[in-house]
Every structure is written in structure tokens, then in C-alpha cells.
């Protein structure tokens, strides 16, 4: 049992229509499991409209602000003045009743990947609770906390933002033992005047640190002084990571291989050598930060360095897969799916992965395997978005990519800046190019698909996957 009606009433100050017990918390009838407490949040649709369906699907009870139409007054309901406020109250109560060591993760890129790395390594040294998917906003953080089992040893809370002032309240709600910032880069510039403004907002995660808390910070970025100043202001201990000579978890060398990345460095001055089972320098930086955070909550960092090789990127964040198009002829191409999100920093990291990848020659119609990129708009970059898109054309090593297709109005700036030999198609929407996915590739190619989620470039990923020959 995760929540009894008595515990939930005490946490929220609400009134329960009858006793109930829930073993989970859900905000979506499509993923609701029998025994969940259904939370009737209001967004584009009012969750109260789905309470009857949730109860019919086996929900233990529903958290509501009124008795919904079509629901009996004696149905299992927890009635509160405001549903979102009550969800936050459940989150705070769940945090207060557990002895788990809690890590909060924020950053311009790498939040979800680092959170999943921590899930992988912490889960080998205790019972870990972590946010599902990218639940990192004013709904996701309290929902993650409300789902936390009493007997958890560790918890990993992802905290994101789109505008100033969003991170600190969520961090305080989570009462963090460790606050990690993966990096600060050009993202959400529509809402901030500069990267310095983004750094101050990311640094606000340290407002949620408990007494004696640890800040795990990148020491080799332009805005490191802003982060360090905040750590001093809140009295946090600092564990630094990166290529800086002063980093406690120091990176000496990153070797990107076709299927893995090897990291050589030091941990508090002692040699450190480990790998992650996917290519990407950005994954190497996230991984060493995860080791630092794991140590900060009392884990054995050397065991964690071994176990982090078990981690794989979440879907849409750099996963690589082989698409077999003909099982008799044994023809295939490789797909790098990085279509969940994009900003200049993550775009550069993904291009580096493609540049380091090795296509296969002699198996396709063309003969030589190619590196191909399908790049879609990077959103929320503000007034300099055209320049930031065009700048991709001067990315180091970009000559190794044979063809670059561009998707979206912002990517037109890149399409114009590319040399003619690399310039593929430009289309306004992903819907226009997805049906022609087969014409974009040949056997032996490696294809990167990258863009912000709002560009819907995942449609191209889906179309490429459908080229696989079924058995």
C-alpha cells in the first residue's frame, strides 16, 4: 500500500467519501493500473471528465475537487479544494515519511539520460525510485514524489524549466540531499536574456538542498562561477566534475567507439577507467557526473563505475539500432534516434556521434555507406534562432556527413548555409518527408534523426523503423 485514505486525508486536508487504499498514483487513464489513485488534473481536458472511466478501470480512488458528473457520491473519492495543490501536498508528505537519499537533476541537456544512469547504478546498491519519462515540471515533480515508496533507499528527481522561477519551488518540495546540474547551454532563450540568466535559474536547484547537502557541478563551462557562487550562498558542499584540473571527478580522455564510449580520468586523484555502452562524449560527461552524485549519497563509486555500463539511452535520446531491410540479402542500415529534444549543445553532441560512427561499404545500391542526418528545428531559442541554426554548418568534422536533410522553417537557415554537396532536401514539416523515408537511405548507411519534440521529427524515425523486414 502506497496511500491509505487516512494518510492521504492527513496529507491534503481533504475529505474521503469512504475508506480506500492505493498502491500507485496516476494522472492518465491510458496508463492507469488497477489500484492506482487517479488524480483529476485540469489541462486541455479536465481530469474530472475521466474519473468514471478511471474507477471503471480499477482505480482505488480519485483525487477531485468535486463529485464529477456520472460518478456516485459514495464512490471512493478524496475531495480537496484544488487538485494540483493536493498533489503537491501528497508529494511533500511522501518526502517527509521516507529516509531515502534524494538527488535532484537539472541542466540544459542530459537531465533524463543522467537520471536513468543514476537509476541503473543506484538500483544495484539499494532500492531506487526515479521519475518516469521526463516528468520534471510542476506536475511531474510532485507526481514522482507522491509515488515514492516509504522504504526507498534512493530517489532521483528530474527538475526542468521553461521560464524563470520554476526550479526553486520544485527543488524545495523535494528537499534534496544532492543537487546536480549537468550543464548550462543555450536552451529556452525565448524566456531568458542570456545564458547567464539560464545559469542563475539552474543554480536555483540548490535552494532545495537540505542542511549538509552536496552540489554536483560542472567546473569547465562558461557559467561555472555563477553555479559556484550559488553553492557558497546556500552553504552547500561542492563536488566538481569535468575537464577542469580542480574537478573531483576529472575527465582526462574520452574515446568514442562505434558502439561504446570509454572514459579515462581520476576520482579524487585516483585513476578511473570505465565505459558506457553507447557512443557520445556528452554521455561520458553525464556518466561521470552520475558517479559523483552516486558517491554523494553514500554509494560505492567504483561499483557504480562498473554498473554504469548496463545503462542504455532512453528512447529518442541517442538510441542506436540496426534496421534489417532484407533478411535474405542481409541488408541493413543503422538508425540513431535522437528525436526527443534539441538545442545547440545537444545538436553538436549528436553530430559528433554520427561523425564518429562507421557506415558499411559495399552492401547498398550506391556502394559506399554514408552518414546521413535528418535535422529538424531547435525550438525556444529566441531572436538569434536563425544564426544558431546556420552555425551548425561550421560544426567541426561536419564534412564527414554525406547528406543533411533539413526539416522546419528554422532549419532553412542551415540548409542555405550548407555546401551544395551536403545539401539534401528542405521541407517545412516532418509530415512531408516521413512518407519518403525509404528514398533517403541505402543499405550500409547510418542515419541520425535529431530535432525538438515539437518538430515531430519522430515521424521520420517511425517511418524508418517500418522499413524493417518482418519475419
C-alpha positions in Angstrom: 0.0 0.0 0.0 1.3 3.4 -1.0 -1.5 5.6 0.3 -4.4 4.9 2.6 -7.4 7.2 2.6 -6.4 8.3 6.2 -2.8 9.1 5.2 -4.0 11.0 2.1 -6.6 13.0 4.1 -3.9 13.9 6.6 -1.5 15.0 3.9 -4.0 17.1 1.9 -6.6 18.1 4.4 -9.2 16.6 2.1 -12.4 14.6 2.8 -12.6 11.0 1.7 -16.1 9.7 0.9 -15.1 6.2 2.1 -12.0 4.2 3.1 -9.7 3.1 0.3 -6.1 2.1 -0.2 -4.0 2.8 -3.3 -0.7 1.2 -4.4 0.1 3.8 -7.1 -0.7 7.3 -8.4 -1.8 8.1 -11.9 -2.8 11.2 -13.9 -3.7 9.4 -17.1 -6.4 6.8 -17.6 -4.4 5.4 -20.6 -1.6 4.2 -18.3 -3.6 3.8 -15.1 -3.1 0.5 -13.3 -5.7 -1.2 -11.1 -5.2 0.0 -7.5 -3.9 3.5 -8.5 -5.2 6.7 -7.1 -6.3 8.7 -10.1 -5.5 12.5 -9.9 -8.0 14.6 -11.8 -5.8 17.4 -13.0 -7.0 20.0 -15.4 -5.2 20.9 -18.6 -6.5 20.9 -22.1 -9.1 18.5 -20.8 -10.5 18.4 -17.3 -9.5 15.2 -15.5 -12.8 15.1 -13.7 -14.3 14.1 -17.1 -12.3 10.8 -16.8 -13.0 9.9 -13.2 -15.8 7.5 -14.1 -13.5 5.7 -16.6 -10.7 5.6 -14.1 -12.9 3.9 -11.5 -14.2 1.5 -14.1 -10.7 0.6 -15.0 -9.9 -0.3 -11.4 -8.7 2.9 -9.8 -8.7 2.6 -6.0 -10.0 6.2 -5.7 -9.9 9.6 -7.4 -8.5 12.8 -6.1 -11.0 15.5 -7.1 -12.3 19.0 -6.3 -15.9 18.0 -6.8 -18.1 14.9 -7.4 -17.8 14.5 -11.2 -20.9 14.0 -13.4 -21.8 10.4 -13.7 -20.0 9.4 -10.5 -21.9 8.2 -7.5 -21.5 10.3 -4.3 -20.4 7.2 -2.4 -17.7 6.3 -4.9 -14.1 6.3 -3.5 -13.2 10.0 -3.8 -10.8 12.2 -2.0 -12.3 15.7 -2.3 -10.0 18.7 -1.9 -10.3 22.4 -2.8 -7.6 22.2 -5.5 -6.3 19.1 -7.1 -2.8 20.3 -8.1 -2.2 21.7 -4.7 -3.3 18.4 -3.1 -0.9 16.5 -5.4 1.9 18.7 -4.2 0.8 18.1 -0.6 1.0 14.3 -1.3 4.5 14.8 -2.7 5.7 16.7 0.4 4.2 14.1 2.7 5.8 11.3 0.8 9.1 13.0 1.0 8.7 13.6 4.7 7.9 10.0 5.6 10.9 8.4 3.8 14.5 8.1 4.7 15.6 8.0 1.1 18.6 10.0 0.0 17.2 12.3 -2.7 19.1 13.5 -5.8 17.7 16.4 -7.9 18.9 16.6 -11.5 18.6 19.7 -13.7 20.5 21.1 -16.7 20.1 22.4 -20.2 20.8 19.0 -21.7 21.2 15.5 -20.3 18.7 15.5 -17.4 16.8 12.4 -18.4 19.8 10.4 -19.6 21.6 11.2 -16.3 18.6 10.4 -14.3 18.4 7.0 -16.0 22.1 6.4 -15.4 21.5 7.0 -11.7 18.6 4.7 -11.7 20.8 2.0 -13.2 23.7 2.4 -10.7 21.8 3.2 -7.6 19.5 0.2 -8.2 22.5 -2.1 -7.8 23.2 -0.7 -4.3 19.7 -0.2 -2.9 16.1 0.3 -3.7 15.8 3.3 -6.0 12.8 5.4 -7.0 13.1 7.7 -10.0 10.9 9.9 -12.2 9.2 8.2 -15.1 9.9 9.5 -18.6 10.6 13.3 -18.4 8.3 14.1 -15.5 10.1 17.2 -14.5 7.6 20.1 -14.3 5.0 21.4 -11.8 3.0 18.2 -12.4 5.8 15.7 -12.8 7.9 16.5 -9.7 5.0 16.2 -7.2 3.7 13.1 -9.0 7.1 11.5 -8.8 7.3 12.3 -5.1 3.8 11.1 -4.4 4.7 7.7 -6.0 7.8 7.3 -3.8 7.7 4.1 -1.6 8.3 4.6 2.1 11.1 2.1 2.1 13.1 3.6 -0.8 16.8 4.0 -0.2 17.4 6.5 -3.0 15.3 8.8 -5.2 16.2 10.6 -8.3 14.0 13.7 -9.2 14.3 15.3 -12.6 13.6 19.1 -12.4 13.2 21.1 -15.6 12.0 24.6 -16.5 10.9 26.8 -19.4 10.7 30.2 -17.6 12.4 31.9 -14.6 11.3 31.0 -11.1 10.2 27.4 -11.9 13.1 25.3 -10.4 13.4 26.6 -6.8 9.8 25.7 -5.6 10.1 22.2 -7.1 13.6 21.7 -5.5 12.3 22.8 -2.1 9.4 20.4 -2.4 11.8 17.6 -3.0 14.2 18.5 -0.1 17.3 17.4 -1.8 20.4 15.7 -0.4 22.2 16.2 -3.7 21.6 18.8 -6.3 23.2 18.1 -9.7 23.5 20.4 -12.7 24.5 18.5 -15.9 25.4 21.7 -17.8 24.2 25.1 -18.8 23.7 25.8 -22.5 21.6 27.8 -25.0 18.1 26.4 -24.4 14.8 28.2 -23.7 16.4 31.5 -24.7 13.0 32.8 -25.6 12.4 33.2 -21.8 15.9 34.4 -20.8 18.0 37.3 -21.9 21.3 35.3 -21.8 22.9 32.1 -20.9 23.9 33.7 -17.6 20.2 34.0 -16.8 19.7 30.3 -17.6 22.6 29.6 -15.2 21.0 31.5 -12.4 17.8 29.6 -12.9 19.6 26.2 -13.0 21.5 27.2 -9.9 18.2 27.7 -8.0 18.0 23.9 -7.6 20.4 24.4 -4.7 17.7 26.3 -2.9 16.2 22.9 -2.3 19.2 21.4 -0.6 18.9 20.2 3.0 21.4 21.1 5.6 24.7 19.4 4.7 23.6 18.9 1.1 26.0 18.4 -1.8 26.0 20.3 -5.1 27.4 18.3 -8.1 28.5 20.9 -10.6 30.3 21.1 -14.0 33.6 23.0 -13.5 34.5 23.6 -17.1 31.7 25.7 -18.5 31.5 29.4 -19.0 28.9 29.9 -16.3 30.6 27.8 -13.6 31.4 30.9 -11.5 27.6 31.6 -11.2 27.0 28.0 -10.0 29.8 28.0 -7.5 28.7 31.4 -6.1 25.2 29.9 -5.5 26.7 26.9 -3.8 28.6 29.2 -1.4 25.5 31.3 -0.8 23.4 28.3 0.3 26.3 26.6 2.2 26.5 23.5 0.0 29.5 21.2 -0.2 30.7 21.0 -3.9 31.7 18.0 -5.9 33.0 19.1 -9.2 33.2 17.1 -12.5 34.6 17.8 -15.9 38.0 18.5 -17.6 38.9 21.2 -15.1 42.1 20.4 -13.1 40.2 21.1 -9.9 37.4 18.6 -10.6 37.0 15.9 -8.0 35.8 13.6 -10.9 38.2 14.6 -13.6 38.0 13.6 -17.3 41.3 13.1 -19.0 40.3 11.3 -22.2 37.1 10.3 -23.9 37.3 7.7 -26.7 34.2 7.4 -28.8 33.9 3.9 -30.4 31.3 2.6 -32.8 29.2 1.0 -30.0 30.6 2.5 -26.8 32.4 5.4 -25.1 35.5 4.9 -22.9 36.3 7.4 -20.2 39.7 7.8 -18.6 40.2 10.1 -15.7 40.6 10.4 -11.9 38.4 10.3 -8.9 39.8 12.4 -6.1 43.2 12.0 -7.7 42.9 8.2 -8.1 42.8 6.5 -11.6 39.3 5.9 -13.0 38.6 4.0 -16.2 35.0 3.0 -17.2 32.7 2.9 -20.2 29.2 3.5 -21.3 27.7 1.1 -23.8 26.7 3.8 -26.3 28.8 6.3 -28.3 28.8 10.0 -27.3 31.1 12.4 -25.5 28.1 14.0 -23.9 27.1 10.6 -22.4 30.6 10.4 -20.9 30.2 13.7 -19.1 26.8 12.7 -17.9 28.2 9.4 -16.7 31.0 10.9 -14.6 28.5 13.3 -13.1 26.3 10.4 -12.2 29.2 8.7 -10.5 29.8 11.8 -8.4 26.2 12.0 -7.4 26.1 8.3 -6.5 29.1 8.8 -4.2 27.5 11.8 -2.7 24.5 9.7 -1.5 26.8 7.1 0.0 27.2 4.6 -2.8 30.5 2.9 -3.8 31.6 4.9 -6.8 33.8 2.2 -8.2 31.0 -0.4 -8.2 28.8 2.3 -9.8 31.5 2.9 -12.5 31.3 -0.8 -13.3 27.5 -0.9 -13.3 27.0 2.2 -15.5 28.0 0.1 -18.5 24.5 -1.5 -18.1 22.7 1.7 -19.0 21.2 2.4 -22.4 19.9 5.7 -23.6 16.1 6.3 -23.2 14.1 6.2 -26.4 14.6 9.2 -28.6 17.8 10.3 -26.8 20.5 8.8 -28.9 19.4 5.1 -29.1 21.1 3.3 -31.9 19.5 0.3 -33.6 20.0 -1.7 -36.7 17.2 -1.9 -39.2 17.3 -5.1 -41.3 15.6 -4.4 -44.6 16.2 -7.8 -46.2 16.9 -10.9 -44.2 17.9 -13.0 -47.2 20.3 -10.5 -48.7 21.3 -9.4 -45.1 21.0 -5.7 -46.0 20.5 -3.1 -43.2 21.1 0.4 -42.2 21.7 1.9 -38.7 19.4 4.4 -37.1 20.4 6.9 -34.4 17.1 8.1 -32.8 17.7 11.4 -31.1 14.3 13.0 -31.9 13.0 13.8 -28.4 14.7 17.2 -28.0 17.3 19.6 -29.4 19.3 22.7 -28.6 22.7 23.8 -30.0 24.6 21.8 -27.3 22.8 18.6 -27.8 22.8 19.0 -31.6 26.6 19.3 -31.5 26.9 16.2 -29.3 24.7 14.2 -31.6 26.6 15.3 -34.7 29.8 14.2 -33.1 28.3 10.7 -32.5 27.3 10.5 -36.2 30.7 11.7 -37.3 32.4 9.0 -35.2 30.1 6.2 -36.5 31.3 3.9 -39.2 29.0 3.1 -42.1 29.3 -0.2 -44.0 30.6 -0.2 -47.6 29.7 -2.5 -50.4 26.2 -3.6 -49.3 24.0 -1.0 -50.9 23.0 0.3 -54.3 25.4 3.2 -54.0 28.3 1.1 -52.8 29.7 3.2 -50.1 27.9 3.5 -46.8 27.0 7.1 -45.9 26.5 9.2 -42.8 23.1 10.9 -43.2 21.5 13.5 -40.9 17.8 14.5 -40.8 17.8 17.6 -38.7 14.7 19.4 -37.6 14.1 22.8 -35.9 15.5 23.6 -32.5 12.7 25.4 -30.6 12.6 28.1 -28.0 15.9 29.8 -29.0 14.6 33.3 -29.2 15.7 36.1 -31.6 19.1 34.5 -32.5 17.5 31.3 -33.7 18.4 31.7 -37.3 22.0 32.3 -36.5 22.1 29.3 -34.2 20.7 27.0 -36.8 23.0 28.3 -39.5 26.0 27.8 -37.2 25.6 24.1 -37.5 27.2 24.3 -40.9 30.6 25.1 -39.4 30.5 22.3 -36.8 33.9 20.7 -36.6 34.1 17.5 -38.7 30.8 18.1 -40.4 32.4 17.2 -43.8 32.2 13.6 -42.8 28.4 13.7 -43.1 27.4 13.0 -46.7 23.9 14.4 -46.8 22.0 16.7 -44.4 18.2 16.9 -44.8 16.6 19.9 -43.1 13.1 20.0 -41.6 11.2 23.1 -40.4 11.3 26.8 -41.1 14.2 27.5 -38.7 16.3 24.8 -40.4 16.0 26.7 -43.6 18.9 28.8 -42.4 21.1 25.7 -42.1 20.0 24.4 -45.5 21.1 27.7 -47.1 24.5 27.7 -45.2 25.4 24.1 -46.2 27.7 23.5 -49.2 25.8 22.2 -52.2 27.4 18.7 -52.0 25.9 18.2 -48.5 22.6 19.9 -49.0 19.8 17.4 -49.0 16.1 18.2 -49.0 14.4 21.0 -47.1 10.8 20.6 -46.1 8.6 22.7 -43.9 7.2 19.8 -41.8 8.2 16.3 -40.9 4.9 15.1 -42.3 6.2 15.9 -45.8 9.4 13.9 -45.6 8.3 10.9 -43.5 6.4 9.1 -46.3 9.6 9.2 -48.4 11.9 7.8 -45.8 12.8 4.8 -48.0 14.2 7.1 -50.6 16.5 8.8 -48.1 18.7 5.8 -47.2 20.6 2.9 -48.7 22.0 -0.3 -47.2 25.1 0.4 -45.1 24.1 4.0 -44.2 24.0 5.4 -40.7 21.1 7.9 -40.3 20.8 10.4 -37.4 17.3 11.9 -36.8 17.5 14.9 -34.4 15.2 17.8 -33.5 13.0 19.3 -30.9 9.9 17.3 -29.9 7.6 20.0 -31.2 9.1 19.5 -34.7 7.5 16.0 -34.8 10.6 14.6 -36.5 9.9 11.4 -34.6 7.6 10.7 -37.5 10.7 10.2 -39.6 12.1 7.7 -37.0 8.8 5.8 -37.1 8.9 5.7 -40.9 12.5 4.4 -41.0 11.7 1.7 -38.4 8.8 0.5 -40.6 11.3 -0.3 -43.3 12.4 -3.3 -41.3 11.5 -6.6 -42.9 9.2 -8.6 -40.7 9.7 -12.4 -40.2 
